[in-house]
Amino acid sequence: MPHKMLKLSTLAILVAGASQASAAVYDIVPVDKGNEEISKTVTDLDYFPEAEANAKDTPVEVFTTGIKSSAEGENCFTGNNCNADSYDVAGTVRRGTQGTPLSDTTAYNENRQFIDDLNELYSYCKNTFGYANDICSDWADNEYYGYGYNVDSPQDGQGLGGLQHIQQTWLNGYYSNALALKNGMAVTTKADKASGYTSIDKTLGDIEPNTTDAVLEGIVGNYSFGTSTSAVFKNGSVNPRAFAKRGFVNNDGTPVSLLAPVSGDAFVKNMGQTTANGAVETTDGNLLVVGSSSFAPSFINNPGSREPNTGDINLDGVGFNSDVLKACADNSSNLYSTFECQFSTFANEAAFWVVDNTGNLVKSGVISSNLAAVDPDRDDVSAQASANAVAMVNDKPVAVGYASADTDDSYVMQAAYFEPNADLTKWTQTFVPGLTITTGDDRNYQYTMANDINSSFKVVGIAKSHKAENRSIPQKMFIFDKATNQTKFLDSSVSSLFFSGSNGDATAINDNDQVVGWVDSETKNQIDGSERRHRAFTYIAGSTAQGPLKAGSVWMLDDLTNDGGAANTVANSYRIISATDINAAGVISATANYCAGGYQNLTKQAQCLDKNGNQKAEKQVAIKLVPKANATDKDIIVRKAEDEEPVKRSGGSLGILALTALGFIGFRRRK
């Protein structure tokens, strides 16, 4: 219930903060103030007539994914060549639900590729997180039918976004609801234009405008990169897509499409997917992009396992025949005249592409050492691998991600790093030690994966538990140091913030060994309940302090941005949900909740209220955090709970924060 009056402790906090204005370690810089322009960009797009009314009122969600790399020697903590305005932010804006994440090689990191209908969305939520039945049901309904769907007739197309609209494209067409963003401005991809499609794709028909969904994953120098869906084409009475998703690179606005680096297989080359996840500028000035690429169909032996519930799709007169799906790989000239081929799935491997400074693709190839496309013992499981990030280590690129490991009873996705020879023609794959996945009744992890690597060969990532721990099925965080060949988990031995059973995501690490991500900010029971709230954190993993942040310390970013001023300051207008990337200068890209006019007070539980004490809607926005030069530990103001003593400046340990949650952010992994 909204607070109608401020508590005495709240008044004390505000009085105490009056003499502490301009404190804080980071300045919050909105990527687009209140995100009005970003919102306008996506709300101006056409949408399904049945859902248009809902589209006007549905909150626009903005997500950051990366921050532009800084040049050597730049450091915003010391003020050394810190050009904060030059550090552009990558991300995406979405109006409505996504259905399945565009950034994932396989949906929600499930290598069975089963999450293709309403029931599988529900099962994923229930089996992977153990939330209450009604919570998983509501989440699955929204992801499948879209926000604002008609509960009395969910298949009537009134929902905004959702997997169903994507699957209905064949007869109903499609309207984009997700755009790639560079510093708040929409960017184009090769998939937006007919020139982005190969010769065999000419049988598709005529390209339909505004039908691609896209995410920008990162920015390096003049390059930006990400992943886009295919556009929709008009081909007689049907509307095919050329592929599910494809990586792209923009070089000063000129887009390059990243094709699957396979030879002799027209089906995979044309309909197979690619993703662009990470990139680094090499010593010769080219851009090395890493990601994933299809290398073989995964449905040949068991096409029925990839068949969605056509009752959910609800296309009159269109059935689904598993034998027709199986034949898609054998007749590449017939790919875009058959409904079933639109549901083709693939085994995927880690891959790379090299783009030069004129925008030409000069080299591509395979990174991972894959097994057979389909597990010989379980033909519903495919080999999967992906490179999620890359860094220059001693002038040599090293990529990290995951690859299939052949266990006793299944393929599993396990964290790995990949080291190339001099001409990138061969890469050595090594599984990160300490993360071996056991199987059978005693299986420890569902999957493990590396998210990022720095120039010192330190790697951060996640390990999704298979067993409950402290009434949770936690997603644990790890850091691996190649110098010692040791892996440690970010748990209570590192900080009380990482309590037993807590979920988190270590999304990025910079060359100064500073880690960022998100973590559970409350300890309530999760099994058979609801998701815990999350907030962004940073961890100084190295032996050198970063400004006032001591080596080994862990902080919630909401504390490091707290300036102790009045409730209506810029600093108190944001609560930071997730930190997604950090460059060597110390600048962080983040996603936050925004309350126009400021939250009711400076505390952890502060609500977004109007002047009458009524709840106001928060916006999900993109921000970057810029270190304040020469800040000290006296500038750190830990946010308190409302029933605690007035706030004091402190550099000490932190408690668990409990703030407003963004529902199911744990389902979104990418940095």
VMD Tcl script that draws the C-alpha trace (Angstrom):
set ca {
  {0.00 0.00 0.00}
  {1.42 3.45 -0.89}
  {2.68 5.53 2.00}
  {0.44 8.63 2.50}
  {2.88 10.24 4.96}
  {6.62 10.20 5.44}
  {7.86 8.34 8.49}
  {9.94 10.20 11.06}
  {12.91 8.06 10.07}
  {12.42 9.15 6.48}
  {12.43 12.82 7.52}
  {15.61 12.17 9.45}
  {17.16 10.64 6.36}
  {16.32 13.67 4.26}
  {17.61 16.08 6.90}
  {20.80 14.07 7.26}
  {21.21 14.04 3.48}
  {20.89 17.83 3.20}
  {24.51 18.31 4.21}
  {25.74 15.49 1.99}
  {24.71 16.69 -1.46}
  {27.06 15.97 -4.36}
  {28.44 12.84 -2.71}
  {28.45 9.51 -4.56}
  {31.04 7.60 -6.57}
  {29.17 7.55 -9.89}
  {27.11 10.10 -11.78}
  {23.99 8.71 -13.47}
  {23.82 9.82 -17.11}
  {20.50 9.04 -18.83}
  {21.02 7.67 -22.32}
  {17.82 9.49 -23.23}
  {16.23 11.60 -20.49}
  {13.13 9.73 -19.37}
  {13.45 7.80 -22.65}
  {10.77 9.88 -24.37}
  {12.52 9.76 -27.74}
  {13.31 6.07 -27.45}
  {9.67 5.39 -26.59}
  {8.50 7.42 -29.57}
  {10.79 5.47 -31.91}
  {9.09 2.17 -31.19}
  {5.54 3.39 -30.57}
  {5.46 5.06 -33.99}
  {5.73 1.65 -35.66}
  {2.63 0.02 -37.09}
  {1.16 -2.85 -35.13}
  {-1.61 -5.42 -35.41}
  {-4.94 -3.56 -35.51}
  {-6.38 -5.80 -32.80}
  {-3.55 -4.84 -30.43}
  {-3.14 -1.19 -31.41}
  {-5.16 0.12 -28.45}
  {-3.01 -1.87 -26.03}
  {0.13 -0.68 -27.80}
  {-0.54 2.93 -26.87}
  {-0.73 2.21 -23.15}
  {1.86 -0.54 -22.77}
  {5.10 0.60 -21.10}
  {8.10 0.62 -23.41}
  {11.01 -1.39 -22.00}
  {14.58 -0.34 -22.74}
  {17.52 -2.67 -22.09}
  {21.24 -1.93 -22.25}
  {23.66 -4.58 -23.48}
  {27.06 -2.90 -23.70}
  {29.23 0.20 -23.39}
  {31.66 1.45 -26.03}
  {35.23 0.36 -25.38}
  {37.59 3.03 -24.02}
  {41.03 3.82 -25.39}
  {44.22 2.75 -23.65}
  {45.06 4.89 -20.64}
  {41.59 6.39 -20.17}
  {40.37 6.25 -16.56}
  {37.38 8.15 -15.26}
  {38.20 7.41 -11.60}
  {41.36 9.52 -11.91}
  {40.00 11.89 -14.55}
  {42.73 10.77 -16.95}
  {41.45 11.41 -20.53}
  {37.91 10.53 -19.44}
  {35.61 11.52 -22.29}
  {32.30 10.37 -20.84}
  {30.22 11.63 -23.76}
  {32.10 9.40 -26.20}
  {31.16 6.15 -24.44}
  {28.02 5.22 -26.37}
  {25.59 2.65 -24.99}
  {24.27 -0.35 -26.95}
  {20.91 -1.93 -26.31}
  {17.38 -2.55 -27.49}
  {13.91 -1.10 -26.98}
  {10.90 -3.38 -26.88}
  {7.18 -2.77 -26.90}
  {5.57 -5.95 -25.63}
  {6.99 -9.34 -24.72}
  {9.75 -11.15 -26.59}
  {8.45 -14.73 -26.49}
  {11.97 -16.16 -26.61}
  {15.16 -14.08 -26.26}
  {16.68 -12.94 -29.54}
  {20.20 -12.97 -28.04}
  {20.10 -16.63 -26.97}
  {21.54 -19.24 -29.33}
  {18.84 -21.58 -28.04}
  {15.87 -20.19 -26.15}
  {16.64 -19.68 -22.45}
  {19.81 -21.79 -22.87}
  {17.82 -25.01 -23.24}
  {19.63 -27.17 -25.77}
  {16.57 -29.36 -26.36}
  {14.98 -26.49 -28.35}
  {11.55 -27.40 -26.98}
  {10.43 -23.95 -25.88}
  {8.13 -23.24 -28.80}
  {4.62 -23.10 -27.34}
  {2.63 -22.01 -24.29}
  {3.04 -25.23 -22.32}
  {6.82 -25.33 -22.79}
  {7.14 -21.73 -21.59}
  {5.20 -22.67 -18.47}
  {7.26 -25.85 -17.96}
  {10.51 -23.93 -18.31}
  {9.47 -21.47 -15.60}
  {8.22 -24.18 -13.26}
  {11.02 -26.70 -13.71}
  {13.94 -24.28 -13.90}
  {12.96 -21.77 -11.23}
  {10.28 -23.51 -9.19}
  {8.02 -20.46 -8.93}
  {4.36 -20.74 -7.93}
  {1.96 -22.17 -10.52}
  {0.04 -18.92 -10.94}
  {3.21 -16.88 -11.41}
  {4.56 -19.23 -14.09}
  {1.15 -19.35 -15.76}
  {0.91 -15.55 -15.90}
  {4.45 -15.22 -17.20}
  {3.97 -17.89 -19.88}
  {0.65 -16.36 -21.00}
  {2.25 -12.93 -21.40}
  {5.31 -14.26 -23.21}
  {3.15 -16.26 -25.60}
  {0.11 -14.03 -26.17}
  {1.72 -10.65 -25.43}
  {1.01 -7.89 -22.93}
  {-2.65 -6.94 -22.59}
  {-3.98 -10.07 -24.30}
  {-7.69 -10.82 -24.02}
  {-8.00 -13.27 -21.13}
  {-11.45 -14.32 -22.35}
  {-10.15 -15.04 -25.85}
  {-6.33 -15.10 -25.75}
  {-5.95 -16.11 -29.39}
  {-7.72 -13.10 -30.86}
  {-4.48 -11.17 -31.42}
  {-4.98 -8.38 -28.89}
  {-1.69 -9.02 -27.09}
  {1.33 -6.82 -27.63}
  {4.40 -8.83 -28.67}
  {4.58 -12.51 -27.80}
  {5.68 -15.74 -29.45}
  {2.25 -16.40 -30.94}
  {2.43 -13.35 -33.22}
  {5.81 -14.56 -34.51}
  {4.45 -18.04 -35.22}
  {1.36 -16.60 -36.94}
  {3.49 -14.59 -39.39}
  {2.94 -17.16 -42.18}
  {-0.68 -16.04 -42.66}
  {-0.99 -12.85 -40.60}
  {2.25 -11.02 -41.34}
  {4.31 -9.32 -38.64}
  {5.14 -5.92 -37.17}
  {8.43 -5.18 -35.45}
  {8.30 -4.55 -31.69}
  {12.04 -4.52 -30.86}
  {14.66 -2.14 -32.29}
  {18.44 -2.09 -31.88}
  {19.69 1.10 -30.20}
  {22.99 2.96 -30.26}
  {22.96 5.69 -27.63}
  {19.19 5.90 -27.80}
  {18.94 6.01 -31.60}
  {17.60 3.14 -33.71}
  {20.14 1.48 -36.01}
  {19.56 -0.45 -39.21}
  {20.74 -3.97 -39.96}
  {21.49 -5.80 -43.20}
  {18.23 -7.72 -42.74}
  {16.21 -4.51 -43.18}
  {16.98 -4.34 -46.91}
  {16.48 -6.77 -49.80}
  {20.22 -6.54 -50.57}
  {20.87 -8.41 -47.34}
  {19.58 -11.69 -48.72}
  {21.42 -14.21 -50.91}
  {20.44 -15.37 -54.40}
  {18.41 -18.38 -53.29}
  {16.41 -16.08 -51.04}
  {15.04 -14.26 -54.12}
  {12.28 -16.89 -54.14}
  {11.05 -15.30 -50.93}
  {9.05 -12.57 -52.63}
  {8.92 -8.87 -51.77}
  {10.37 -7.58 -48.50}
  {7.92 -6.04 -46.03}
  {9.15 -2.92 -44.18}
  {9.39 -2.67 -40.37}
  {9.26 -6.42 -39.80}
  {12.67 -7.13 -38.20}
  {13.36 -7.31 -34.47}
  {16.93 -6.52 -33.42}
  {19.32 -5.98 -30.52}
  {22.65 -4.14 -30.57}
  {25.11 -6.11 -28.43}
  {28.14 -3.83 -28.35}
  {30.22 -0.95 -29.77}
  {33.96 -1.02 -30.55}
  {35.49 2.05 -32.19}
  {33.49 2.85 -35.34}
  {31.91 -0.58 -35.34}
  {28.71 -1.74 -33.70}
  {27.32 -5.27 -33.79}
  {24.27 -7.29 -32.82}
  {21.62 -9.75 -33.93}
  {18.47 -9.32 -35.99}
  {15.60 -11.48 -37.15}
  {14.93 -11.87 -40.84}
  {12.48 -9.48 -42.40}
  {9.12 -10.85 -43.48}
  {8.42 -11.28 -47.21}
  {5.15 -11.25 -49.12}
  {4.98 -14.38 -51.26}
  {1.51 -14.76 -52.69}
  {-0.85 -15.48 -49.81}
  {1.88 -16.33 -47.26}
  {4.61 -14.42 -45.43}
  {7.87 -16.38 -44.98}
  {11.05 -15.39 -43.15}
  {14.44 -16.27 -44.63}
  {15.89 -17.32 -41.25}
  {15.20 -17.00 -37.54}
  {18.10 -14.67 -36.64}
  {21.39 -13.41 -38.04}
  {24.34 -11.44 -36.69}
  {25.31 -8.10 -38.21}
  {28.05 -5.48 -38.00}
  {27.65 -1.77 -38.72}
  {30.73 0.20 -39.77}
  {29.88 3.91 -39.60}
  {26.31 3.02 -40.52}
  {27.12 0.49 -43.28}
  {25.66 -2.92 -42.29}
  {27.37 -6.26 -42.91}
  {25.51 -9.57 -42.62}
  {27.32 -12.43 -40.84}
  {26.54 -15.62 -42.76}
  {27.07 -19.13 -41.42}
  {30.67 -20.19 -42.20}
  {29.70 -23.55 -43.71}
  {30.29 -24.87 -47.20}
  {28.15 -26.94 -49.54}
  {24.95 -26.91 -47.48}
  {22.43 -24.49 -49.00}
  {19.86 -25.21 -46.31}
  {22.15 -24.25 -43.42}
  {23.74 -21.31 -45.26}
  {20.37 -19.76 -46.05}
  {18.06 -20.70 -43.18}
  {20.64 -21.37 -40.48}
  {20.99 -18.77 -37.74}
  {23.97 -16.74 -36.54}
  {24.42 -14.45 -33.54}
  {27.01 -11.71 -32.93}
  {27.75 -11.61 -29.21}
  {31.13 -9.98 -28.65}
  {33.90 -8.22 -30.56}
  {37.37 -6.75 -30.23}
  {39.60 -4.65 -32.45}
  {42.65 -6.65 -33.51}
  {46.22 -5.41 -33.84}
  {45.71 -4.78 -37.59}
  {42.67 -2.55 -37.00}
  {40.04 -5.08 -38.10}
  {37.07 -6.13 -35.98}
  {36.96 -9.73 -34.77}
  {33.36 -10.71 -33.98}
  {32.47 -13.87 -32.07}
  {29.13 -15.58 -31.64}
  {27.37 -18.71 -32.77}
  {26.46 -20.27 -36.11}
  {24.32 -23.17 -37.27}
  {26.23 -26.08 -38.77}
  {23.60 -28.83 -39.20}
  {19.84 -29.36 -38.82}
  {18.86 -30.72 -35.41}
  {15.40 -32.08 -36.23}
  {16.13 -34.80 -38.80}
  {16.07 -37.80 -36.45}
  {13.20 -36.54 -34.30}
  {11.21 -33.77 -36.02}
  {8.24 -34.24 -33.70}
  {10.31 -32.98 -30.75}
  {10.50 -29.54 -32.42}
  {6.81 -29.36 -33.31}
  {4.87 -26.60 -31.52}
  {1.26 -26.95 -30.44}
  {-0.57 -25.73 -33.54}
  {-3.68 -25.20 -31.43}
  {-1.78 -22.38 -29.72}
  {-0.73 -20.88 -33.04}
  {-4.37 -20.89 -34.21}
  {-3.96 -20.55 -37.98}
  {-7.10 -21.66 -39.76}
  {-6.41 -24.24 -42.43}
  {-2.71 -24.60 -41.64}
  {-1.61 -27.83 -40.04}
  {1.84 -29.07 -39.10}
  {3.35 -32.21 -40.59}
  {6.57 -33.55 -39.06}
  {7.48 -35.37 -42.26}
  {7.28 -32.11 -44.20}
  {9.57 -30.48 -41.63}
  {12.06 -33.32 -42.00}
  {12.11 -32.83 -45.79}
  {13.04 -29.14 -45.50}
  {16.75 -29.92 -45.28}
  {16.64 -31.99 -48.48}
  {15.11 -29.43 -50.85}
  {16.66 -25.99 -50.51}
  {14.65 -24.65 -53.46}
  {11.43 -25.22 -51.53}
  {12.39 -23.59 -48.23}
  {10.02 -20.64 -48.37}
  {6.84 -22.25 -49.66}
  {6.28 -24.60 -46.73}
  {4.99 -23.52 -43.32}
  {6.90 -26.25 -41.48}
  {10.31 -25.05 -42.74}
  {9.81 -21.85 -40.75}
  {10.29 -23.98 -37.60}
  {13.66 -25.45 -38.61}
  {16.11 -25.81 -35.73}
  {19.86 -26.34 -35.80}
  {22.88 -27.59 -33.98}
  {25.07 -24.53 -33.41}
  {28.77 -23.99 -32.92}
  {30.91 -21.11 -31.72}
  {32.05 -19.04 -34.69}
  {33.99 -15.90 -35.66}
  {33.98 -13.28 -38.40}
  {36.58 -10.63 -39.30}
  {35.33 -7.32 -40.75}
  {37.80 -4.71 -42.05}
  {37.56 -0.95 -41.69}
  {35.89 -0.61 -45.10}
  {33.03 -2.85 -43.99}
  {34.10 -5.96 -45.89}
  {33.89 -9.45 -44.41}
  {37.41 -10.81 -44.88}
  {37.37 -14.06 -42.91}
  {35.03 -16.36 -40.98}
  {35.25 -19.77 -39.41}
  {34.44 -22.17 -36.60}
  {35.77 -21.79 -33.06}
  {34.40 -24.75 -31.10}
  {35.18 -28.44 -31.38}
  {31.71 -29.86 -31.78}
  {30.28 -33.33 -31.45}
  {27.77 -34.81 -33.85}
  {24.79 -32.55 -34.52}
  {22.43 -34.78 -32.52}
  {23.22 -36.80 -29.40}
  {23.28 -40.45 -30.57}
  {21.74 -41.55 -27.27}
  {19.08 -38.80 -27.10}
  {17.98 -37.48 -30.48}
  {15.97 -34.68 -28.86}
  {19.23 -33.01 -27.75}
  {21.60 -31.18 -30.11}
  {25.22 -30.10 -29.85}
  {25.33 -26.39 -28.98}
  {28.18 -23.94 -28.57}
  {28.62 -20.19 -28.56}
  {31.35 -17.61 -28.05}
  {29.87 -14.87 -25.87}
  {32.85 -12.50 -25.62}
  {36.43 -11.99 -26.78}
  {39.46 -10.04 -25.55}
  {43.05 -9.49 -26.67}
  {45.35 -11.36 -24.28}
  {49.05 -10.75 -24.98}
  {48.09 -9.50 -28.48}
  {46.17 -12.71 -29.21}
  {42.35 -13.00 -29.23}
  {40.82 -15.36 -26.69}
  {37.06 -16.08 -26.78}
  {34.82 -17.43 -24.02}
  {31.35 -18.97 -23.94}
  {30.23 -22.58 -23.78}
  {30.36 -25.82 -25.74}
  {28.68 -29.20 -25.63}
  {30.23 -31.72 -23.28}
  {29.43 -35.39 -23.84}
  {28.43 -36.80 -20.46}
  {27.22 -40.29 -19.61}
  {23.63 -39.70 -20.63}
  {23.39 -36.43 -22.57}
  {25.06 -33.44 -24.17}
  {25.32 -30.55 -21.73}
  {26.34 -26.91 -22.25}
  {29.52 -26.21 -20.28}
  {31.63 -23.05 -19.84}
  {34.67 -22.97 -22.11}
  {37.40 -20.74 -23.49}
  {38.84 -20.83 -27.01}
  {42.43 -19.97 -28.09}
  {43.38 -19.64 -31.78}
  {46.52 -20.22 -33.80}
  {48.15 -17.28 -35.59}
  {45.86 -17.21 -38.66}
  {42.64 -18.16 -36.79}
  {42.27 -21.38 -38.79}
  {42.28 -23.58 -35.68}
  {41.02 -22.88 -32.17}
  {41.77 -24.94 -29.06}
  {38.73 -25.48 -26.85}
  {39.18 -25.86 -23.08}
  {36.43 -26.29 -20.50}
  {36.70 -23.93 -17.52}
  {37.94 -25.98 -14.54}
  {35.73 -26.48 -11.51}
  {32.51 -26.40 -13.54}
  {32.24 -29.98 -14.75}
  {28.59 -31.01 -15.00}
  {27.57 -34.32 -13.47}
  {24.50 -36.14 -14.77}
  {21.93 -38.63 -13.59}
  {20.20 -38.35 -10.22}
  {23.09 -36.35 -8.76}
  {23.36 -33.77 -11.53}
  {24.79 -30.55 -10.10}
  {24.23 -27.97 -12.87}
  {21.80 -27.59 -15.73}
  {24.38 -25.60 -17.69}
  {27.41 -23.38 -17.15}
  {28.66 -20.59 -19.41}
  {31.26 -17.85 -19.56}
  {29.99 -14.34 -20.21}
  {33.11 -12.19 -20.50}
  {36.92 -12.12 -20.44}
  {39.50 -9.37 -19.88}
  {43.07 -8.83 -21.11}
  {44.49 -10.57 -18.03}
  {42.60 -13.79 -18.89}
  {40.11 -13.50 -16.08}
  {36.72 -14.93 -17.01}
  {33.30 -14.38 -15.44}
  {30.11 -16.34 -15.96}
  {27.26 -18.34 -14.48}
  {26.43 -21.89 -13.38}
  {22.73 -22.72 -13.27}
  {22.08 -25.14 -10.41}
  {20.05 -28.29 -10.91}
  {19.28 -28.76 -7.22}
  {17.52 -26.55 -4.70}
  {19.74 -24.68 -2.26}
  {18.21 -22.79 0.66}
  {14.78 -23.10 -1.02}
  {16.09 -21.77 -4.32}
  {17.45 -23.20 -7.57}
  {20.17 -20.58 -7.82}
  {22.05 -19.22 -10.77}
  {25.55 -18.94 -9.31}
  {28.32 -16.62 -10.49}
  {31.97 -17.56 -10.97}
  {35.31 -15.97 -11.81}
  {38.15 -17.96 -13.37}
  {41.79 -16.80 -13.34}
  {43.97 -18.47 -16.00}
  {47.14 -17.43 -14.15}
  {46.26 -19.75 -11.26}
  {43.90 -22.04 -13.24}
  {41.46 -21.64 -10.36}
  {37.71 -20.97 -10.43}
  {35.88 -19.48 -7.48}
  {32.20 -18.76 -6.96}
  {30.92 -15.37 -5.91}
  {29.30 -16.56 -2.70}
  {29.10 -15.56 0.95}
  {32.87 -16.03 1.32}
  {33.28 -13.01 -1.00}
  {30.43 -10.85 0.34}
  {27.28 -11.16 2.40}
  {25.46 -9.84 -0.67}
  {25.97 -13.25 -2.27}
  {23.98 -15.24 0.27}
  {23.29 -18.98 0.11}
  {20.72 -19.74 -2.57}
  {20.94 -16.30 -4.16}
  {20.70 -15.81 -7.92}
  {23.03 -13.58 -9.87}
  {24.70 -12.88 -13.17}
  {28.31 -11.71 -13.54}
  {27.83 -10.07 -16.92}
  {31.16 -8.33 -17.55}
  {34.72 -7.72 -16.32}
  {37.01 -4.91 -17.47}
  {40.80 -4.82 -17.79}
  {41.07 -3.46 -14.22}
  {39.38 -6.62 -12.87}
  {36.16 -4.80 -11.99}
  {33.12 -7.06 -12.32}
  {29.51 -5.92 -12.81}
  {26.18 -7.72 -12.95}
  {23.02 -8.22 -10.93}
  {22.15 -10.19 -7.81}
  {19.09 -11.03 -5.71}
  {18.45 -8.16 -3.33}
  {16.18 -10.00 -0.89}
  {16.30 -13.34 0.88}
  {12.65 -14.43 0.80}
  {11.90 -18.05 -0.10}
  {11.72 -18.57 -3.84}
  {10.60 -22.16 -4.36}
  {6.82 -22.28 -4.88}
  {6.79 -18.51 -4.54}
  {7.73 -15.51 -6.62}
  {10.98 -14.29 -8.06}
  {13.16 -12.25 -5.77}
  {13.93 -8.64 -6.57}
  {17.25 -7.87 -8.26}
  {19.70 -5.00 -8.15}
  {23.00 -4.22 -9.88}
  {26.35 -4.76 -8.14}
  {30.06 -4.27 -8.75}
  {32.96 -6.33 -7.37}
  {36.62 -5.31 -7.38}
  {38.09 -8.72 -8.15}
  {41.72 -7.64 -8.54}
  {44.36 -6.46 -6.10}
  {44.14 -2.78 -7.08}
  {41.48 -0.37 -5.80}
  {39.32 1.45 -8.33}
  {39.04 4.98 -7.02}
  {37.42 4.69 -3.56}
  {36.41 1.06 -4.19}
  {38.90 -1.11 -2.34}
  {40.25 -4.38 -3.68}
  {37.92 -7.26 -2.83}
  {34.96 -5.00 -2.02}
  {31.41 -5.57 -3.29}
  {28.86 -2.79 -3.61}
  {25.32 -2.30 -4.78}
  {25.38 0.39 -7.45}
  {22.34 2.07 -5.90}
  {24.63 2.93 -2.96}
  {27.45 4.20 -5.15}
  {25.07 6.56 -7.00}
  {23.36 7.86 -3.85}
  {24.29 11.54 -3.49}
  {22.46 12.02 -0.18}
  {20.58 15.00 -1.56}
  {16.87 15.78 -1.69}
  {14.45 13.08 -2.80}
  {13.86 14.77 -6.15}
  {17.50 14.73 -7.30}
  {18.60 12.93 -10.46}
  {20.42 10.35 -8.35}
  {17.24 9.46 -6.47}
  {15.19 9.17 -9.66}
  {16.72 5.78 -10.53}
  {16.98 2.31 -9.03}
  {19.48 0.22 -10.98}
  {18.20 -3.21 -12.01}
  {21.18 -4.64 -13.86}
  {24.70 -3.59 -14.87}
  {25.40 -5.04 -18.30}
  {28.94 -3.96 -19.25}
  {31.95 -1.93 -18.07}
  {34.85 -0.52 -20.08}
  {38.44 -0.01 -18.95}
  {37.73 3.64 -18.11}
  {35.25 2.38 -15.49}
  {32.06 3.54 -17.25}
  {29.13 1.13 -16.78}
  {26.08 0.51 -18.96}
  {22.99 -0.33 -16.94}
  {19.24 -0.80 -17.03}
  {17.22 1.02 -14.37}
  {13.76 1.86 -13.14}
  {13.06 5.60 -13.45}
  {10.63 7.61 -11.29}
  {9.98 11.09 -12.72}
  {10.47 13.63 -9.94}
  {12.30 11.17 -7.72}
  {11.38 8.32 -5.40}
  {9.61 9.20 -2.14}
  {12.90 9.15 -0.20}
  {16.46 7.84 -0.36}
  {15.85 4.44 1.21}
  {16.08 1.00 -0.34}
  {12.31 0.41 -0.31}
  {11.31 3.88 -1.54}
  {8.25 3.91 -3.76}
  {7.42 6.02 -6.81}
  {4.58 8.25 -5.56}
  {2.84 11.39 -6.75}
  {2.36 14.46 -4.52}
  {-0.80 12.90 -3.07}
  {0.99 9.71 -2.06}
  {-0.49 7.60 -4.88}
  {1.56 5.08 -6.81}
  {3.07 6.34 -10.07}
  {4.28 4.18 -12.95}
  {8.02 3.67 -13.24}
  {9.77 3.49 -16.60}
  {12.48 1.02 -17.54}
  {15.32 3.07 -19.01}
  {18.90 2.93 -20.24}
  {21.63 4.74 -18.28}
  {25.39 4.84 -17.99}
  {27.33 5.35 -14.78}
  {30.39 7.59 -14.98}
  {32.92 7.53 -12.10}
  {33.37 10.86 -10.33}
  {37.02 11.78 -10.52}
  {38.85 11.72 -7.18}
  {35.84 10.49 -5.18}
  {36.75 9.01 -1.79}
  {35.21 6.39 0.46}
  {33.57 9.22 2.40}
  {31.42 9.81 -0.71}
  {29.81 6.39 -0.39}
  {26.37 6.64 1.20}
  {24.76 3.27 1.86}
  {21.01 3.33 1.43}
  {19.17 2.25 4.57}
  {15.90 0.48 5.18}
  {13.09 2.78 6.32}
  {13.15 1.43 9.87}
  {16.91 1.87 10.29}
  {18.84 4.82 11.63}
  {19.41 7.91 9.48}
  {21.87 7.44 6.66}
  {25.59 7.96 7.27}
  {28.51 7.94 4.90}
  {30.28 4.62 5.12}
  {32.78 2.46 3.30}
  {31.89 -0.63 5.28}
  {30.02 -3.82 4.45}
  {26.62 -3.83 2.79}
  {23.37 -5.46 3.75}
  {20.85 -7.11 1.46}
  {18.87 -4.55 -0.51}
  {15.13 -4.93 -1.14}
  {13.91 -2.75 -3.98}
  {11.25 -2.82 -6.66}
  {11.82 -5.78 -8.98}
  {11.65 -6.00 -12.71}
  {9.71 -9.20 -13.25}
  {11.76 -12.15 -14.46}
  {14.94 -10.25 -15.28}
  {16.62 -13.52 -14.37}
  {15.42 -14.87 -17.71}
  {17.58 -12.32 -19.52}
  {21.22 -13.23 -19.56}
  {23.08 -11.23 -22.16}
  {25.44 -8.45 -21.36}
}
mol new
graphics top color blue
foreach p $ca { graphics top sphere $p radius 0.5 }
foreach p [lrange $ca 0 end-1] q [lrange $ca 1 end] { graphics top cylinder $p $q radius 0.2 }
display resetview
